Every structure is written in C-alpha cells, then in structure tokens.
Amino acid sequence: TTFFGSVEHYLGMVSAVLDDWAGVDHAFTEATRAHEALGSPPLLARTQFEYARALSHRHPVPVAQVVALGRAAQGSAERHGLAGIAARSAGLLGRFDVALA
C-alpha cells in the first residue's frame, strides 16, 4: 500500500492555483497537523515546502512565513536524507532569505 499523505496537502496546492488564500492556510495547516501526528518527517517536510511555495505566490508575499516554512522543510529534509526536498527548499530560500537581512 502506498500513502501519499493527507488529502489536505493536495487541497492546499489546488487552493493556491485558485488564489484561495484562506483555503491554502486552512488546508496546509490541517495537513501539517496530520503529518505531525503521523510522525512522518518526509510528509511534513514536503508539506512545509509546498506551503512555503504556495505563499511565495501570494501578493503581498508573507516573506517571514515563507522563510520560516522553507527553513523548517530544508532542515528536516537534510536531517532525514531527503535531498530533493532539501534542494527545492534551498532554491526557494535563495529567493527570499535575503529579504529578511
């Protein structure tokens, strides 16, 4: 059996495409809770990254939130050997981390 994580994760991604920012926040918050409860670092890191990526398209961009989520995703991904998520998180952070300096 394959489990791809909480359906809320995917609802958050769809909500972002539709510019439904309340839906984005609700869905990714619920997905984060579910993946924390499961104790799944890969699912949690992926959800943190996708949430950060979605928020990076909001206007205005909540830079501090994007960076916090990106750093959390990258740190967890690096600790658990998830090179793809770590690299994508680093790329996202490269766009926004300097905005906080």
KOLLUMZA-68488 format. One record per atom (N, C-alpha, C, O): residue number from 0; x, z, y. Coordinates in Angstrom, 1 decimal. Layout:
BEGIN
DOSE   k     c1     c3     c2
DOSE NUM      X      Z      Y
...
//
This chain:
BEGIN
DOSE   k     c1     c3     c2
DOSE   0    0.8    0.0   -1.2
DOSE   0    0.0    0.0    0.0
DOSE   0    0.9    0.0    1.2
DOSE   0    1.9    0.7    1.3
DOSE   1    0.5   -0.8    2.2
DOSE   1    1.2   -0.9    3.5
DOSE   1    0.4   -0.3    4.6
DOSE   1   -0.8   -0.5    4.6
DOSE   2    1.0    0.5    5.4
DOSE   2    0.2    1.2    6.5
DOSE   2    1.0    0.8    7.8
DOSE   2    2.2    1.1    8.0
DOSE   3    0.3    0.2    8.7
DOSE   3    0.8   -0.3   10.0
DOSE   3    0.6    0.7   11.1
DOSE   3    0.9    0.3   12.3
DOSE   4    0.1    1.8   10.9
DOSE   4   -0.2    2.8   11.9
DOSE   4   -1.6    2.8   12.4
DOSE   4   -2.5    2.1   11.9
DOSE   5   -1.8    3.7   13.4
DOSE   5   -3.1    3.9   13.9
DOSE   5   -3.7    2.6   14.6
DOSE   5   -2.9    1.9   15.3
DOSE   6   -4.9    2.3   14.3
DOSE   6   -5.6    1.2   15.0
DOSE   6   -5.5    1.3   16.5
DOSE   6   -5.6    0.3   17.2
DOSE   7   -5.5    2.5   17.0
DOSE   7   -5.4    2.8   18.4
DOSE   7   -4.2    2.1   19.1
DOSE   7   -4.2    1.7   20.2
DOSE   8   -3.1    2.0   18.3
DOSE   8   -1.9    1.4   18.8
DOSE   8   -2.2   -0.1   19.1
DOSE   8   -1.8   -0.6   20.2
DOSE   9   -2.9   -0.8   18.3
DOSE   9   -3.3   -2.2   18.5
DOSE   9   -4.4   -2.3   19.6
DOSE   9   -4.4   -3.3   20.3
DOSE  10   -5.3   -1.4   19.6
DOSE  10   -6.3   -1.4   20.7
DOSE  10   -5.6   -1.2   22.1
DOSE  10   -6.0   -1.8   23.1
DOSE  11   -4.5   -0.4   22.1
DOSE  11   -3.8   -0.3   23.4
DOSE  11   -3.1   -1.6   23.8
DOSE  11   -3.1   -2.0   24.9
DOSE  12   -2.6   -2.3   22.8
DOSE  12   -2.0   -3.6   23.1
DOSE  12   -3.0   -4.6   23.6
DOSE  12   -2.7   -5.4   24.5
DOSE  13   -4.2   -4.7   23.0
DOSE  13   -5.2   -5.6   23.4
DOSE  13   -5.7   -5.2   24.8
DOSE  13   -6.0   -6.0   25.6
DOSE  14   -5.9   -3.9   25.0
DOSE  14   -6.3   -3.4   26.3
DOSE  14   -5.4   -3.9   27.4
DOSE  14   -5.8   -4.2   28.5
DOSE  15   -4.1   -3.9   27.1
DOSE  15   -3.1   -4.3   28.1
DOSE  15   -3.3   -5.8   28.5
DOSE  15   -3.2   -6.1   29.6
DOSE  16   -3.5   -6.6   27.5
DOSE  16   -3.8   -8.0   27.7
DOSE  16   -5.0   -8.2   28.6
DOSE  16   -5.0   -9.1   29.4
DOSE  17   -6.0   -7.3   28.4
DOSE  17   -7.2   -7.4   29.2
DOSE  17   -7.2   -6.7   30.5
DOSE  17   -8.1   -6.7   31.3
DOSE  18   -6.0   -6.1   30.9
DOSE  18   -5.8   -5.4   32.1
DOSE  18   -6.8   -4.2   32.2
DOSE  18   -7.3   -3.8   33.2
DOSE  19   -7.1   -3.6   31.0
DOSE  19   -8.0   -2.4   30.9
DOSE  19   -7.1   -1.2   30.8
DOSE  19   -6.8   -0.7   29.8
DOSE  20   -6.6   -0.7   32.0
DOSE  20   -5.6    0.3   32.0
DOSE  20   -6.1    1.7   31.5
DOSE  20   -5.3    2.4   31.0
DOSE  21   -7.4    2.0   31.8
DOSE  21   -7.9    3.2   31.2
DOSE  21   -7.9    3.1   29.6
DOSE  21   -7.6    4.1   29.0
DOSE  22   -8.3    1.9   29.1
DOSE  22   -8.2    1.7   27.7
DOSE  22   -6.8    1.8   27.1
DOSE  22   -6.6    2.3   26.1
DOSE  23   -5.8    1.3   27.9
DOSE  23   -4.4    1.4   27.5
DOSE  23   -4.0    2.8   27.4
DOSE  23   -3.5    3.2   26.3
DOSE  24   -4.3    3.6   28.4
DOSE  24   -3.9    5.0   28.4
DOSE  24   -4.6    5.8   27.2
DOSE  24   -3.9    6.5   26.5
DOSE  25   -5.9    5.5   27.1
DOSE  25   -6.6    6.3   26.0
DOSE  25   -6.1    5.9   24.6
DOSE  25   -5.8    6.7   23.8
DOSE  26   -6.0    4.6   24.4
DOSE  26   -5.6    4.1   23.0
DOSE  26   -4.2    4.5   22.7
DOSE  26   -3.9    5.0   21.6
DOSE  27   -3.2    4.4   23.6
DOSE  27   -1.9    4.7   23.3
DOSE  27   -1.7    6.3   23.2
DOSE  27   -0.9    6.7   22.4
DOSE  28   -2.4    7.0   23.9
DOSE  28   -2.4    8.5   23.8
DOSE  28   -2.9    8.9   22.5
DOSE  28   -2.3    9.8   21.8
DOSE  29   -4.0    8.3   22.0
DOSE  29   -4.5    8.6   20.7
DOSE  29   -3.6    8.2   19.6
DOSE  29   -3.4    8.9   18.6
DOSE  30   -3.0    7.0   19.7
DOSE  30   -2.0    6.5   18.7
DOSE  30   -0.8    7.4   18.6
DOSE  30   -0.3    7.7   17.6
DOSE  31   -0.3    7.9   19.8
DOSE  31    0.8    8.8   19.8
DOSE  31    0.5   10.1   19.1
DOSE  31    1.3   10.6   18.3
DOSE  32   -0.7   10.7   19.4
DOSE  32   -1.2   11.9   18.7
DOSE  32   -1.2   11.7   17.2
DOSE  32   -0.7   12.5   16.4
DOSE  33   -1.8   10.5   16.7
DOSE  33   -1.9   10.3   15.3
DOSE  33   -0.5   10.1   14.6
DOSE  33   -0.3   10.6   13.6
DOSE  34    0.4    9.4   15.3
DOSE  34    1.7    9.2   14.7
DOSE  34    2.6   10.5   14.7
DOSE  34    3.4   10.7   13.8
DOSE  35    2.3   11.3   15.7
DOSE  35    3.0   12.7   15.7
DOSE  35    2.5   13.5   14.6
DOSE  35    3.2   14.2   13.8
DOSE  36    1.1   13.5   14.4
DOSE  36    0.5   14.3   13.3
DOSE  36    1.0   13.8   11.9
DOSE  36    1.1   14.6   11.0
DOSE  37    1.2   12.5   11.8
DOSE  37    1.7   11.9   10.5
DOSE  37    3.2   12.3   10.3
DOSE  37    3.7   12.2    9.2
DOSE  38    3.9   12.7   11.4
DOSE  38    5.3   12.9   11.3
DOSE  38    6.1   11.7   11.0
DOSE  38    7.0   11.7   10.2
DOSE  39    5.7   10.6   11.6
DOSE  39    6.3    9.3   11.4
DOSE  39    7.1    8.8   12.6
DOSE  39    6.6    8.2   13.5
DOSE  40    8.4    9.1   12.6
DOSE  40    9.3    8.6   13.7
DOSE  40    9.2    7.1   14.0
DOSE  40    9.2    6.7   15.1
DOSE  41    9.2    6.3   12.9
DOSE  41    9.1    4.8   13.2
DOSE  41    7.8    4.4   13.9
DOSE  41    7.9    3.7   14.9
DOSE  42    6.7    4.9   13.5
DOSE  42    5.4    4.6   14.1
DOSE  42    5.4    5.2   15.5
DOSE  42    4.9    4.5   16.5
DOSE  43    5.9    6.4   15.7
DOSE  43    5.9    7.0   17.0
DOSE  43    6.8    6.2   18.0
DOSE  43    6.4    6.0   19.1
DOSE  44    8.0    5.9   17.6
DOSE  44    8.9    5.1   18.5
DOSE  44    8.3    3.8   18.8
DOSE  44    8.4    3.3   20.0
DOSE  45    7.7    3.1   17.9
DOSE  45    7.1    1.8   18.2
DOSE  45    5.9    1.9   19.2
DOSE  45    5.8    1.1   20.0
DOSE  46    5.1    3.0   19.0
DOSE  46    4.0    3.2   19.9
DOSE  46    4.5    3.6   21.3
DOSE  46    4.0    3.1   22.3
DOSE  47    5.6    4.4   21.4
DOSE  47    6.1    4.7   22.7
DOSE  47    6.7    3.5   23.4
DOSE  47    6.5    3.3   24.6
DOSE  48    7.4    2.6   22.6
DOSE  48    7.9    1.4   23.2
DOSE  48    6.8    0.5   23.7
DOSE  48    6.8    0.0   24.8
DOSE  49    5.8    0.3   22.9
DOSE  49    4.7   -0.7   23.2
DOSE  49    3.9   -0.1   24.4
DOSE  49    3.4   -0.9   25.2
DOSE  50    3.7    1.2   24.5
DOSE  50    3.0    1.8   25.6
DOSE  50    3.9    1.5   26.9
DOSE  50    3.3    1.2   27.9
DOSE  51    5.2    1.8   26.8
DOSE  51    6.0    1.5   28.0
DOSE  51    6.0    0.1   28.4
DOSE  51    5.9   -0.3   29.6
DOSE  52    6.0   -0.8   27.4
DOSE  52    6.0   -2.3   27.7
DOSE  52    4.7   -2.6   28.4
DOSE  52    4.7   -3.4   29.3
DOSE  53    3.6   -2.1   27.9
DOSE  53    2.3   -2.4   28.5
DOSE  53    2.3   -1.9   29.9
DOSE  53    1.8   -2.7   30.8
DOSE  54    2.7   -0.7   30.1
DOSE  54    2.7   -0.2   31.5
DOSE  54    3.6   -0.9   32.4
DOSE  54    3.4   -0.9   33.7
DOSE  55    4.6   -1.6   31.9
DOSE  55    5.6   -2.4   32.7
DOSE  55    4.9   -3.6   33.4
DOSE  55    5.4   -4.2   34.3
DOSE  56    3.7   -3.9   32.9
DOSE  56    2.9   -5.0   33.5
DOSE  56    1.8   -4.5   34.4
DOSE  56    1.1   -5.3   35.0
DOSE  57    1.6   -3.2   34.6
DOSE  57    0.6   -2.7   35.5
DOSE  57    1.1   -2.8   36.9
DOSE  57    2.3   -2.8   37.2
DOSE  58    0.2   -3.0   37.8
DOSE  58    0.6   -3.1   39.2
DOSE  58   -0.2   -2.0   40.0
DOSE  58   -1.4   -2.0   40.0
DOSE  59    0.5   -1.1   40.7
DOSE  59    2.0   -0.9   40.6
DOSE  59    2.5   -0.3   39.3
DOSE  59    1.7    0.4   38.6
DOSE  60    3.7   -0.6   39.0
DOSE  60    4.3   -0.2   37.8
DOSE  60    4.6    1.3   37.9
DOSE  60    5.2    1.7   38.8
DOSE  61    4.1    2.2   36.9
DOSE  61    4.5    3.6   36.9
DOSE  61    5.9    3.7   36.3
DOSE  61    6.0    4.1   35.2
DOSE  62    6.9    3.5   37.2
DOSE  62    8.3    3.4   36.7
DOSE  62    8.7    4.7   36.0
DOSE  62    9.3    4.5   34.9
DOSE  63    8.4    5.8   36.5
DOSE  63    8.8    7.1   35.8
DOSE  63    8.3    7.2   34.4
DOSE  63    9.0    7.6   33.5
DOSE  64    7.0    6.8   34.3
DOSE  64    6.4    6.9   32.9
DOSE  64    7.0    5.8   32.0
DOSE  64    7.2    6.1   30.8
DOSE  65    7.2    4.6   32.5
DOSE  65    7.8    3.6   31.7
DOSE  65    9.2    4.0   31.2
DOSE  65    9.5    3.9   30.0
DOSE  66   10.0    4.6   32.1
DOSE  66   11.3    5.0   31.7
DOSE  66   11.3    6.2   30.7
DOSE  66   12.0    6.2   29.8
DOSE  67   10.4    7.1   31.0
DOSE  67   10.3    8.3   30.0
DOSE  67    9.9    7.8   28.6
DOSE  67   10.5    8.3   27.7
DOSE  68    8.9    6.9   28.6
DOSE  68    8.5    6.4   27.3
DOSE  68    9.6    5.6   26.6
DOSE  68    9.8    5.7   25.4
DOSE  69   10.2    4.7   27.4
DOSE  69   11.3    3.9   26.9
DOSE  69   12.5    4.7   26.4
DOSE  69   13.1    4.4   25.3
DOSE  70   12.8    5.8   27.1
DOSE  70   13.9    6.7   26.7
DOSE  70   13.6    7.4   25.4
DOSE  70   14.4    7.5   24.5
DOSE  71   12.3    7.9   25.3
DOSE  71   11.9    8.6   24.1
DOSE  71   11.9    7.6   22.9
DOSE  71   12.4    8.0   21.8
DOSE  72   11.4    6.4   23.1
DOSE  72   11.4    5.4   22.0
DOSE  72   12.8    5.1   21.6
DOSE  72   13.1    5.0   20.4
DOSE  73   13.7    4.8   22.5
DOSE  73   15.1    4.5   22.2
DOSE  73   15.8    5.6   21.5
DOSE  73   16.5    5.4   20.5
DOSE  74   15.7    6.8   22.0
DOSE  74   16.3    8.0   21.4
DOSE  74   15.9    8.2   19.9
DOSE  74   16.7    8.4   19.1
DOSE  75   14.6    8.1   19.7
DOSE  75   14.1    8.3   18.4
DOSE  75   14.5    7.2   17.5
DOSE  75   14.9    7.4   16.3
DOSE  76   14.5    5.9   18.0
DOSE  76   14.9    4.8   17.2
DOSE  76   16.3    4.9   16.8
DOSE  76   16.7    4.6   15.7
DOSE  77   17.2    5.3   17.7
DOSE  77   18.6    5.4   17.4
DOSE  77   18.8    6.5   16.4
DOSE  77   19.7    6.3   15.5
DOSE  78   18.1    7.6   16.5
DOSE  78   18.3    8.7   15.5
DOSE  78   17.9    8.4   14.1
DOSE  78   18.4    8.9   13.2
DOSE  79   16.9    7.4   14.0
DOSE  79   16.4    7.1   12.7
DOSE  79   16.7    5.7   12.2
DOSE  79   16.2    5.2   11.3
DOSE  80   17.7    5.1   12.9
DOSE  80   18.2    3.8   12.4
DOSE  80   17.3    2.6   12.6
DOSE  80   17.3    1.7   11.8
DOSE  81   16.5    2.7   13.6
DOSE  81   15.5    1.6   13.9
DOSE  81   16.1    0.7   15.0
DOSE  81   15.7    0.8   16.1
DOSE  82   17.0   -0.2   14.6
DOSE  82   17.8   -1.0   15.5
DOSE  82   16.9   -1.9   16.4
DOSE  82   17.2   -2.0   17.6
DOSE  83   15.9   -2.5   15.8
DOSE  83   15.1   -3.4   16.6
DOSE  83   14.3   -2.7   17.7
DOSE  83   14.3   -3.2   18.9
DOSE  84   13.8   -1.5   17.4
DOSE  84   13.0   -0.8   18.5
DOSE  84   14.0   -0.2   19.5
DOSE  84   13.8   -0.3   20.7
DOSE  85   15.2    0.2   19.0
DOSE  85   16.2    0.7   20.0
DOSE  85   16.7   -0.4   20.9
DOSE  85   16.8   -0.2   22.1
DOSE  86   16.9   -1.6   20.4
DOSE  86   17.3   -2.7   21.2
DOSE  86   16.2   -3.1   22.2
DOSE  86   16.5   -3.4   23.4
DOSE  87   15.0   -3.2   21.8
DOSE  87   13.9   -3.6   22.7
DOSE  87   13.7   -2.6   23.8
DOSE  87   13.4   -2.9   24.9
DOSE  88   13.8   -1.3   23.4
DOSE  88   13.7   -0.2   24.4
DOSE  88   14.8   -0.3   25.4
DOSE  88   14.6   -0.1   26.6
DOSE  89   16.0   -0.5   24.9
DOSE  89   17.2   -0.7   25.9
DOSE  89   16.9   -1.8   26.8
DOSE  89   17.3   -1.7   28.0
DOSE  90   16.4   -2.9   26.3
DOSE  90   16.1   -4.1   27.2
DOSE  90   15.1   -3.7   28.3
DOSE  90   15.3   -4.1   29.4
DOSE  91   14.1   -3.0   27.9
DOSE  91   13.1   -2.6   28.8
DOSE  91   13.6   -1.6   29.9
DOSE  91   13.4   -1.7   31.1
DOSE  92   14.4   -0.7   29.4
DOSE  92   15.0    0.3   30.3
DOSE  92   16.0   -0.4   31.3
DOSE  92   16.1    0.1   32.4
DOSE  93   16.6   -1.4   30.8
DOSE  93   17.6   -2.1   31.7
DOSE  93   16.8   -2.7   32.9
DOSE  93   17.4   -2.9   34.0
DOSE  94   15.6   -3.0   32.8
DOSE  94   14.8   -3.5   33.9
DOSE  94   14.3   -2.4   34.8
DOSE  94   14.1   -2.7   36.0
DOSE  95   14.1   -1.2   34.4
DOSE  95   13.5   -0.1   35.2
DOSE  95   14.3    1.1   35.4
DOSE  95   14.1    1.8   36.4
DOSE  96   15.3    1.4   34.6
DOSE  96   16.1    2.7   34.7
DOSE  96   16.7    2.8   36.1
DOSE  96   16.7    3.8   36.7
DOSE  97   17.2    1.7   36.6
DOSE  97   17.9    1.7   37.9
DOSE  97   17.0    2.0   39.0
DOSE  97   17.4    2.4   40.1
DOSE  98   15.7    1.8   38.8
DOSE  98   14.7    2.0   39.9
DOSE  98   14.6    3.5   40.2
DOSE  98   14.2    3.9   41.3
DOSE  99   15.0    4.3   39.2
DOSE  99   14.9    5.8   39.4
DOSE  99   16.2    6.4   40.0
DOSE  99   16.2    7.5   40.5
DOSE 100   17.3    5.6   40.0
DOSE 100   18.5    6.1   40.5
DOSE 100   18.5    6.3   42.0
DOSE 100   19.5    6.7   42.6
//
